[in-house]
Amino acid sequence: MTNEFTAAGFRIAVVSEPPPAPGAREAFPDLVTSPSGYILCFLFFVLEAA
């Protein structure tokens, strides 16, 4: 994904992965993937024109 952003002429300014929403662990217990209790999340990219 990052290669595609840079190939399209963008510079990646920020990559962030917010924590799961409150209650997500209880709602989706089968998705817990680590001892910390984090589940599958989204990555957010802030792009700037290069």
N, CA, C and O atoms as a Tripos MOL2 file, in Angstrom:
@<TRIPOS>MOLECULE
protein
  200   199    50     0     0
PROTEIN
NO_CHARGES

@<TRIPOS>ATOM
      1 N           0.8200   -1.1770    0.0000 N.3       1 MET1
      2 CA          0.0000    0.0000    0.0000 C.3       1 MET1
      3 C           0.8720    1.2520    0.0000 C.2       1 MET1
      4 O           0.5990    2.2100   -0.7230 O.2       1 MET1
      5 N           1.9060    1.2340    0.8060 N.am      2 THR2
      6 CA          2.7690    2.4220    0.8700 C.3       2 THR2
      7 C           3.4600    2.6750   -0.4600 C.2       2 THR2
      8 O           3.6390    3.8280   -0.8540 O.2       2 THR2
      9 N           3.8470    1.6270   -1.1480 N.am      3 ASN3
     10 CA          4.4730    1.7910   -2.4710 C.3       3 ASN3
     11 C           3.5110    2.4530   -3.4510 C.2       3 ASN3
     12 O           3.9210    3.3000   -4.2450 O.2       3 ASN3
     13 N           2.2440    2.0750   -3.4010 N.am      4 GLU4
     14 CA          1.2430    2.6600   -4.2930 C.3       4 GLU4
     15 C           1.0260    4.1410   -3.9900 C.2       4 GLU4
     16 O           0.8860    4.9480   -4.9090 O.2       4 GLU4
     17 N           0.9970    4.4990   -2.7200 N.am      5 PHE5
     18 CA          0.8440    5.9070   -2.3570 C.3       5 PHE5
     19 C           2.0050    6.7280   -2.9030 C.2       5 PHE5
     20 O           1.7940    7.7720   -3.5190 O.2       5 PHE5
     21 N           3.2240    6.2610   -2.6790 N.am      6 THR6
     22 CA          4.3860    7.0340   -3.1400 C.3       6 THR6
     23 C           4.4870    7.0320   -4.6590 C.2       6 THR6
     24 O           4.9020    8.0320   -5.2460 O.2       6 THR6
     25 N           4.1190    5.9360   -5.3060 N.am      7 ALA7
     26 CA          4.1380    5.8820   -6.7730 C.3       7 ALA7
     27 C           3.1190    6.8560   -7.3680 C.2       7 ALA7
     28 O           3.3110    7.3550   -8.4770 O.2       7 ALA7
     29 N           2.0440    7.1240   -6.6380 N.am      8 ALA8
     30 CA          1.0130    8.0550   -7.1080 C.3       8 ALA8
     31 C           1.3780    9.5110   -6.8120 C.2       8 ALA8
     32 O           0.6200   10.4250   -7.1380 O.2       8 ALA8
     33 N           2.5350    9.7190   -6.1960 N.am      9 GLY9
     34 CA          2.9950   11.0830   -5.9690 C.3       9 GLY9
     35 C           2.6810   11.6460   -4.6000 C.2       9 GLY9
     36 O           2.7180   12.8610   -4.4020 O.2       9 GLY9
     37 N           2.3750   10.7790   -3.6550 N.am     10 PHE10
     38 CA          2.0810   11.2420   -2.3020 C.3      10 PHE10
     39 C           3.2430   10.9410   -1.3610 C.2      10 PHE10
     40 O           4.0340   10.0250   -1.5900 O.2      10 PHE10
     41 N           3.3240   11.7350   -0.3000 N.am     11 ARG11
     42 CA          4.2640   11.4920    0.7790 C.3      11 ARG11
     43 C           3.4280   11.1060    1.9860 C.2      11 ARG11
     44 O           2.4180   11.7440    2.2810 O.2      11 ARG11
     45 N           3.8540   10.0560    2.6860 N.am     12 ILE12
     46 CA          3.1310    9.6070    3.8700 C.3      12 ILE12
     47 C           3.5920   10.4470    5.0530 C.2      12 ILE12
     48 O           4.7600   10.4060    5.4390 O.2      12 ILE12
     49 N           2.6630   11.2100    5.6250 N.am     13 ALA13
     50 CA          2.9890   12.0790    6.7490 C.3      13 ALA13
     51 C           2.7720   11.3630    8.0820 C.2      13 ALA13
     52 O           3.5420   11.5570    9.0230 O.2      13 ALA13
     53 N           1.7280   10.5370    8.1670 N.am     14 VAL14
     54 CA          1.3900    9.8550    9.4160 C.3      14 VAL14
     55 C           0.7670    8.5080    9.0930 C.2      14 VAL14
     56 O          -0.0390    8.3870    8.1700 O.2      14 VAL14
     57 N           1.1460    7.5020    9.8600 N.am     15 VAL15
     58 CA          0.4640    6.2070    9.8510 C.3      15 VAL15
     59 C           0.0500    5.9600   11.2970 C.2      15 VAL15
     60 O           0.8850    5.9890   12.2000 O.2      15 VAL15
     61 N          -1.2410    5.7160   11.5150 N.am     16 SER16
     62 CA         -1.6930    5.4710   12.8760 C.3      16 SER16
     63 C          -2.6270    4.2700   12.9190 C.2      16 SER16
     64 O          -3.3190    3.9610   11.9490 O.2      16 SER16
     65 N          -2.6310    3.6120   14.0490 N.am     17 GLU17
     66 CA         -3.5030    2.4700   14.2980 C.3      17 GLU17
     67 C          -4.2030    2.7260   15.6280 C.2      17 GLU17
     68 O          -3.6340    2.4820   16.6920 O.2      17 GLU17
     69 N          -5.4300    3.2140   15.5660 N.am     18 PRO18
     70 CA         -6.1260    3.5150   16.8160 C.3      18 PRO18
     71 C          -6.4460    2.2500   17.5920 C.2      18 PRO18
     72 O          -6.5560    1.1750   17.0040 O.2      18 PRO18
     73 N          -6.5950    2.3650   18.8970 N.am     19 PRO19
     74 CA         -6.9490    1.1880   19.6980 C.3      19 PRO19
     75 C          -8.3750    0.7460   19.3860 C.2      19 PRO19
     76 O          -9.1600    1.5260   18.8460 O.2      19 PRO19
     77 N          -8.7120   -0.4860   19.7170 N.am     20 PRO20
     78 CA        -10.0780   -0.9620   19.4870 C.3      20 PRO20
     79 C         -11.0980   -0.1190   20.2560 C.2      20 PRO20
     80 O         -10.7880    0.4630   21.2960 O.2      20 PRO20
     81 N         -12.2860   -0.0690   19.7370 N.am     21 ALA21
     82 CA        -13.3690    0.6440   20.3980 C.3      21 ALA21
     83 C         -13.7070   -0.0280   21.7170 C.2      21 ALA21
     84 O         -13.5500   -1.2420   21.8540 O.2      21 ALA21
     85 N         -14.1660    0.7410   22.6810 N.am     22 PRO22
     86 CA        -14.5850    0.1280   23.9450 C.3      22 PRO22
     87 C         -15.6630   -0.9340   23.6740 C.2      22 PRO22
     88 O         -16.5940   -0.7030   22.9020 O.2      22 PRO22
     89 N         -15.5250   -2.0570   24.2980 N.am     23 GLY23
     90 CA        -16.4960   -3.1220   24.1250 C.3      23 GLY23
     91 C         -16.2120   -4.0630   22.9660 C.2      23 GLY23
     92 O         -16.9040   -5.0690   22.8120 O.2      23 GLY23
     93 N         -15.2100   -3.7630   22.1470 N.am     24 ALA24
     94 CA        -14.9180   -4.6160   20.9920 C.3      24 ALA24
     95 C         -14.4680   -6.0060   21.4140 C.2      24 ALA24
     96 O         -14.8260   -7.0000   20.7820 O.2      24 ALA24
     97 N         -13.6790   -6.0740   22.4860 N.am     25 ARG25
     98 CA        -13.1880   -7.3750   22.9590 C.3      25 ARG25
     99 C         -14.3560   -8.2710   23.3780 C.2      25 ARG25
    100 O         -14.3530   -9.4730   23.1110 O.2      25 ARG25
    101 N         -15.3410   -7.6800   24.0280 N.am     26 GLU26
    102 CA        -16.5050   -8.4560   24.4510 C.3      26 GLU26
    103 C         -17.3850   -8.8390   23.2630 C.2      26 GLU26
    104 O         -17.9460   -9.9350   23.2270 O.2      26 GLU26
    105 N         -17.5030   -7.9340   22.2930 N.am     27 ALA27
    106 CA        -18.3530   -8.1880   21.1290 C.3      27 ALA27
    107 C         -17.7390   -9.1870   20.1600 C.2      27 ALA27
    108 O         -18.4620   -9.9240   19.4900 O.2      27 ALA27
    109 N         -16.3940   -9.2190   20.0770 N.am     28 PHE28
    110 CA        -15.7010  -10.0790   19.1260 C.3      28 PHE28
    111 C         -14.5850  -10.8580   19.8090 C.2      28 PHE28
    112 O         -13.4200  -10.6730   19.4580 O.2      28 PHE28
    113 N         -14.8930  -11.7140   20.7630 N.am     29 PRO29
    114 CA        -13.8410  -12.4060   21.5130 C.3      29 PRO29
    115 C         -12.9840  -13.3320   20.6400 C.2      29 PRO29
    116 O         -11.8330  -13.6030   20.9810 O.2      29 PRO29
    117 N         -13.5250  -13.8120   19.5340 N.am     30 ASP30
    118 CA        -12.7600  -14.7130   18.6670 C.3      30 ASP30
    119 C         -11.7180  -13.9820   17.8340 C.2      30 ASP30
    120 O         -10.8830  -14.6350   17.2080 O.2      30 ASP30
    121 N         -11.7360  -12.6510   17.8000 N.am     31 LEU31
    122 CA        -10.7670  -11.8910   17.0210 C.3      31 LEU31
    123 C          -9.5700  -11.4160   17.8300 C.2      31 LEU31
    124 O          -8.6760  -10.7700   17.2820 O.2      31 LEU31
    125 N          -9.5340  -11.7180   19.1100 N.am     32 VAL32
    126 CA         -8.4010  -11.3030   19.9390 C.3      32 VAL32
    127 C          -7.1640  -12.0250   19.4250 C.2      32 VAL32
    128 O          -7.1470  -13.2500   19.3090 O.2      32 VAL32
    129 N          -6.1150  -11.2370   19.1150 N.am     33 THR33
    130 CA         -4.9440  -11.8220   18.4670 C.3      33 THR33
    131 C          -3.6650  -11.7110   19.2760 C.2      33 THR33
    132 O          -2.6350  -12.2520   18.8720 O.2      33 THR33
    133 N          -3.7040  -11.0260   20.4030 N.am     34 SER34
    134 CA         -2.4730  -10.8740   21.1650 C.3      34 SER34
    135 C          -2.7890  -10.8420   22.6600 C.2      34 SER34
    136 O          -3.9290  -10.5910   23.0500 O.2      34 SER34
    137 N          -1.7890  -11.0950   23.4870 N.am     35 PRO35
    138 CA         -2.0100  -11.0460   24.9400 C.3      35 PRO35
    139 C          -2.4890   -9.6890   25.4310 C.2      35 PRO35
    140 O          -3.1360   -9.6050   26.4750 O.2      35 PRO35
    141 N          -2.1820   -8.6250   24.6960 N.am     36 SER36
    142 CA         -2.6200   -7.2970   25.1120 C.3      36 SER36
    143 C          -4.1150   -7.1010   24.8970 C.2      36 SER36
    144 O          -4.6930   -6.1320   25.3890 O.2      36 SER36
    145 N          -4.7460   -8.0180   24.1640 N.am     37 GLY37
    146 CA         -6.1720   -7.9110   23.9170 C.3      37 GLY37
    147 C          -6.5300   -7.1150   22.6810 C.2      37 GLY37
    148 O          -7.7110   -6.8910   22.4140 O.2      37 GLY37
    149 N          -5.5370   -6.6840   21.9190 N.am     38 TYR38
    150 CA         -5.8320   -5.9340   20.7080 C.3      38 TYR38
    151 C          -6.3950   -6.8600   19.6480 C.2      38 TYR38
    152 O          -5.9760   -8.0110   19.5200 O.2      38 TYR38
    153 N          -7.3410   -6.3460   18.8970 N.am     39 ILE39
    154 CA         -7.9600   -7.1190   17.8290 C.3      39 ILE39
    155 C          -7.6310   -6.4570   16.4970 C.2      39 ILE39
    156 O          -6.9620   -5.4250   16.4410 O.2      39 ILE39
    157 N          -8.1090   -7.0670   15.4490 N.am     40 LEU40
    158 CA         -7.9230   -6.5120   14.1200 C.3      40 LEU40
    159 C          -8.4020   -5.0670   14.0860 C.2      40 LEU40
    160 O          -9.5370   -4.7780   14.4640 O.2      40 LEU40
    161 N          -7.5400   -4.1580   13.6350 N.am     41 CYS41
    162 CA         -7.8660   -2.7310   13.6000 C.3      41 CYS41
    163 C          -7.6280   -2.1720   12.2140 C.2      41 CYS41
    164 O          -7.2080   -2.8870   11.3040 O.2      41 CYS41
    165 N          -7.8950   -0.9180   12.0660 N.am     42 PHE42
    166 CA         -7.6630   -0.2160   10.8190 C.3      42 PHE42
    167 C          -6.3830    0.5990   10.9180 C.2      42 PHE42
    168 O          -6.0070    1.0630   11.9940 O.2      42 PHE42
    169 N          -5.7230    0.7660    9.7820 N.am     43 LEU43
    170 CA         -4.5950    1.6880    9.6790 C.3      43 LEU43
    171 C          -5.0840    2.9340    8.9650 C.2      43 LEU43
    172 O          -5.7990    2.8480    7.9670 O.2      43 LEU43
    173 N          -4.7000    4.0800    9.4730 N.am     44 PHE44
    174 CA         -5.0660    5.3410    8.8590 C.3      44 PHE44
    175 C          -3.7900    6.0160    8.3520 C.2      44 PHE44
    176 O          -2.7930    6.0970    9.0700 O.2      44 PHE44
    177 N          -3.8330    6.4930    7.1230 N.am     45 PHE45
    178 CA         -2.6980    7.1580    6.5060 C.3      45 PHE45
    179 C          -3.0680    8.6200    6.2550 C.2      45 PHE45
    180 O          -4.1550    8.9150    5.7570 O.2      45 PHE45
    181 N          -2.1650    9.5240    6.6010 N.am     46 VAL46
    182 CA         -2.2960   10.9230    6.2400 C.3      46 VAL46
    183 C          -1.3020   11.1510    5.1080 C.2      46 VAL46
    184 O          -0.0960   10.9690    5.2780 O.2      46 VAL46
    185 N          -1.8220   11.5500    3.9560 N.am     47 LEU47
    186 CA         -0.9820   11.7240    2.7820 C.3      47 LEU47
    187 C          -0.8750   13.2010    2.4320 C.2      47 LEU47
    188 O          -1.8010   13.9830    2.6470 O.2      47 LEU47
    189 N           0.2770   13.5540    1.8890 N.am     48 GLU48
    190 CA          0.4950   14.9240    1.3910 C.3      48 GLU48
    191 C           0.9820   14.8330   -0.0370 C.2      48 GLU48
    192 O           1.7440   13.9290   -0.3820 O.2      48 GLU48
    193 N           0.5540   15.7510   -0.8590 N.am     49 ALA49
    194 CA          1.0260   15.7780   -2.2440 C.3      49 ALA49
    195 C           2.5180   16.0630   -2.2380 C.2      49 ALA49
    196 O           2.9920   16.9670   -1.5500 O.2      49 ALA49
    197 N           3.2450   15.2790   -3.0120 N.am     50 ALA50
    198 CA          4.7070   15.4540   -3.0760 C.3      50 ALA50
    199 C           5.0820   16.4830   -4.1090 C.2      50 ALA50
    200 O           6.2650   16.7620   -4.3020 O.2      50 ALA50
@<TRIPOS>BOND
     1     1     2 1
     2     2     3 1
     3     3     4 2
     4     3     5 am
     5     5     6 1
     6     6     7 1
     7     7     8 2
     8     7     9 am
     9     9    10 1
    10    10    11 1
    11    11    12 2
    12    11    13 am
    13    13    14 1
    14    14    15 1
    15    15    16 2
    16    15    17 am
    17    17    18 1
    18    18    19 1
    19    19    20 2
    20    19    21 am
    21    21    22 1
    22    22    23 1
    23    23    24 2
    24    23    25 am
    25    25    26 1
    26    26    27 1
    27    27    28 2
    28    27    29 am
    29    29    30 1
    30    30    31 1
    31    31    32 2
    32    31    33 am
    33    33    34 1
    34    34    35 1
    35    35    36 2
    36    35    37 am
    37    37    38 1
    38    38    39 1
    39    39    40 2
    40    39    41 am
    41    41    42 1
    42    42    43 1
    43    43    44 2
    44    43    45 am
    45    45    46 1
    46    46    47 1
    47    47    48 2
    48    47    49 am
    49    49    50 1
    50    50    51 1
    51    51    52 2
    52    51    53 am
    53    53    54 1
    54    54    55 1
    55    55    56 2
    56    55    57 am
    57    57    58 1
    58    58    59 1
    59    59    60 2
    60    59    61 am
    61    61    62 1
    62    62    63 1
    63    63    64 2
    64    63    65 am
    65    65    66 1
    66    66    67 1
    67    67    68 2
    68    67    69 am
    69    69    70 1
    70    70    71 1
    71    71    72 2
    72    71    73 am
    73    73    74 1
    74    74    75 1
    75    75    76 2
    76    75    77 am
    77    77    78 1
    78    78    79 1
    79    79    80 2
    80    79    81 am
    81    81    82 1
    82    82    83 1
    83    83    84 2
    84    83    85 am
    85    85    86 1
    86    86    87 1
    87    87    88 2
    88    87    89 am
    89    89    90 1
    90    90    91 1
    91    91    92 2
    92    91    93 am
    93    93    94 1
    94    94    95 1
    95    95    96 2
    96    95    97 am
    97    97    98 1
    98    98    99 1
    99    99   100 2
   100    99   101 am
   101   101   102 1
   102   102   103 1
   103   103   104 2
   104   103   105 am
   105   105   106 1
   106   106   107 1
   107   107   108 2
   108   107   109 am
   109   109   110 1
   110   110   111 1
   111   111   112 2
   112   111   113 am
   113   113   114 1
   114   114   115 1
   115   115   116 2
   116   115   117 am
   117   117   118 1
   118   118   119 1
   119   119   120 2
   120   119   121 am
   121   121   122 1
   122   122   123 1
   123   123   124 2
   124   123   125 am
   125   125   126 1
   126   126   127 1
   127   127   128 2
   128   127   129 am
   129   129   130 1
   130   130   131 1
   131   131   132 2
   132   131   133 am
   133   133   134 1
   134   134   135 1
   135   135   136 2
   136   135   137 am
   137   137   138 1
   138   138   139 1
   139   139   140 2
   140   139   141 am
   141   141   142 1
   142   142   143 1
   143   143   144 2
   144   143   145 am
   145   145   146 1
   146   146   147 1
   147   147   148 2
   148   147   149 am
   149   149   150 1
   150   150   151 1
   151   151   152 2
   152   151   153 am
   153   153   154 1
   154   154   155 1
   155   155   156 2
   156   155   157 am
   157   157   158 1
   158   158   159 1
   159   159   160 2
   160   159   161 am
   161   161   162 1
   162   162   163 1
   163   163   164 2
   164   163   165 am
   165   165   166 1
   166   166   167 1
   167   167   168 2
   168   167   169 am
   169   169   170 1
   170   170   171 1
   171   171   172 2
   172   171   173 am
   173   173   174 1
   174   174   175 1
   175   175   176 2
   176   175   177 am
   177   177   178 1
   178   178   179 1
   179   179   180 2
   180   179   181 am
   181   181   182 1
   182   182   183 1
   183   183   184 2
   184   183   185 am
   185   185   186 1
   186   186   187 1
   187   187   188 2
   188   187   189 am
   189   189   190 1
   190   190   191 1
   191   191   192 2
   192   191   193 am
   193   193   194 1
   194   194   195 1
   195   195   196 2
   196   195   197 am
   197   197   198 1
   198   198   199 1
   199   199   200 2
@<TRIPOS>SUBSTRUCTURE
     1 MET1         2 RESIDUE 1 A MET
     2 THR2         6 RESIDUE 1 A THR
     3 ASN3        10 RESIDUE 1 A ASN
     4 GLU4        14 RESIDUE 1 A GLU
     5 PHE5        18 RESIDUE 1 A PHE
     6 THR6        22 RESIDUE 1 A THR
     7 ALA7        26 RESIDUE 1 A ALA
     8 ALA8        30 RESIDUE 1 A ALA
     9 GLY9        34 RESIDUE 1 A GLY
    10 PHE10       38 RESIDUE 1 A PHE
    11 ARG11       42 RESIDUE 1 A ARG
    12 ILE12       46 RESIDUE 1 A ILE
    13 ALA13       50 RESIDUE 1 A ALA
    14 VAL14       54 RESIDUE 1 A VAL
    15 VAL15       58 RESIDUE 1 A VAL
    16 SER16       62 RESIDUE 1 A SER
    17 GLU17       66 RESIDUE 1 A GLU
    18 PRO18       70 RESIDUE 1 A PRO
    19 PRO19       74 RESIDUE 1 A PRO
    20 PRO20       78 RESIDUE 1 A PRO
    21 ALA21       82 RESIDUE 1 A ALA
    22 PRO22       86 RESIDUE 1 A PRO
    23 GLY23       90 RESIDUE 1 A GLY
    24 ALA24       94 RESIDUE 1 A ALA
    25 ARG25       98 RESIDUE 1 A ARG
    26 GLU26      102 RESIDUE 1 A GLU
    27 ALA27      106 RESIDUE 1 A ALA
    28 PHE28      110 RESIDUE 1 A PHE
    29 PRO29      114 RESIDUE 1 A PRO
    30 ASP30      118 RESIDUE 1 A ASP
    31 LEU31      122 RESIDUE 1 A LEU
    32 VAL32      126 RESIDUE 1 A VAL
    33 THR33      130 RESIDUE 1 A THR
    34 SER34      134 RESIDUE 1 A SER
    35 PRO35      138 RESIDUE 1 A PRO
    36 SER36      142 RESIDUE 1 A SER
    37 GLY37      146 RESIDUE 1 A GLY
    38 TYR38      150 RESIDUE 1 A TYR
    39 ILE39      154 RESIDUE 1 A ILE
    40 LEU40      158 RESIDUE 1 A LEU
    41 CYS41      162 RESIDUE 1 A CYS
    42 PHE42      166 RESIDUE 1 A PHE
    43 LEU43      170 RESIDUE 1 A LEU
    44 PHE44      174 RESIDUE 1 A PHE
    45 PHE45      178 RESIDUE 1 A PHE
    46 VAL46      182 RESIDUE 1 A VAL
    47 LEU47      186 RESIDUE 1 A LEU
    48 GLU48      190 RESIDUE 1 A GLU
    49 ALA49      194 RESIDUE 1 A ALA
    50 ALA50      198 RESIDUE 1 A ALA
